[in-house]
């Protein structure tokens, strides 16, 4: 787990892949769009330089909003 700037990210190894996520409290504006995913990849790559993630490496995208 690591924190870069104000976003919290996590990376967990699972079945020869990595699950990468973050936590957001901005539930009203939560959405998955291409621009959001590109920003997410950029943020992960800046926070964890060895990741070097690319779009073609994404095999699944999941969204979930937890109620506080």
C-alpha positions as semicolon CSV with decimal commas, in nm:
position;residue;x (nm);y (nm);z (nm)
1;X;0,000;0,000;0,000
2;X;0,119;0,350;-0,065
3;X;-0,011;0,702;-0,066
4;X;0,090;0,955;-0,330
5;X;-0,051;1,304;-0,309
6;X;-0,404;1,281;-0,168
7;X;-0,511;0,952;-0,327
8;X;-0,480;0,618;-0,153
9;X;-0,386;0,324;-0,377
10;X;-0,343;-0,045;-0,313
11;X;-0,189;-0,328;-0,514
12;X;-0,263;-0,690;-0,424
13;X;-0,126;-0,997;-0,601
14;X;-0,404;-1,240;-0,705
15;X;-0,388;-1,543;-0,936
16;X;-0,077;-1,433;-1,126
17;X;-0,220;-1,084;-1,170
18;X;-0,244;-0,767;-0,967
19;X;-0,556;-0,601;-0,834
20;X;-0,505;-0,227;-0,823
21;X;-0,752;0,006;-0,665
22;X;-0,812;0,320;-0,473
23;X;-1,060;0,461;-0,229
24;X;-1,266;0,768;-0,308
25;X;-1,520;0,947;-0,096
26;X;-1,652;1,143;-0,394
27;X;-1,957;0,919;-0,438
28;X;-2,169;1,178;-0,617
29;X;-1,922;1,208;-0,907
30;X;-1,808;0,845;-0,919
31;X;-1,797;0,700;-1,270
32;X;-1,579;0,487;-1,491
33;X;-1,490;0,654;-1,818
34;X;-1,192;0,623;-2,049
35;X;-1,047;0,953;-1,925
36;X;-1,080;0,840;-1,561
37;X;-0,898;0,514;-1,633
38;X;-0,621;0,698;-1,816
39;X;-0,582;0,932;-1,517
40;X;-0,580;0,632;-1,283
41;X;-0,305;0,458;-1,486
42;X;-0,100;0,777;-1,490
43;X;-0,140;0,822;-1,114
44;X;-0,041;0,458;-1,044
45;X;0,263;0,485;-1,271
46;X;0,372;0,809;-1,102
47;X;0,322;0,670;-0,753
48;X;0,487;0,334;-0,826
49;X;0,742;0,373;-1,105
50;X;0,816;-0,001;-1,157
51;X;0,450;-0,061;-1,250
52;X;0,473;0,091;-1,600
53;X;0,109;-0,004;-1,660
54;X;-0,048;0,019;-2,003
55;X;-0,407;0,002;-2,128
56;X;-0,350;-0,330;-2,299
57;X;-0,258;-0,488;-1,965
58;X;-0,602;-0,422;-1,817
59;X;-0,817;-0,734;-1,817
60;X;-1,106;-0,624;-1,598
61;X;-1,249;-0,301;-1,454
62;X;-1,480;-0,297;-1,156
63;X;-1,648;-0,008;-0,983
64;X;-1,793;-0,009;-0,636
65;X;-1,905;0,272;-0,412
66;X;-1,915;0,202;-0,042
67;X;-2,161;0,394;0,169
68;X;-2,001;0,566;0,465
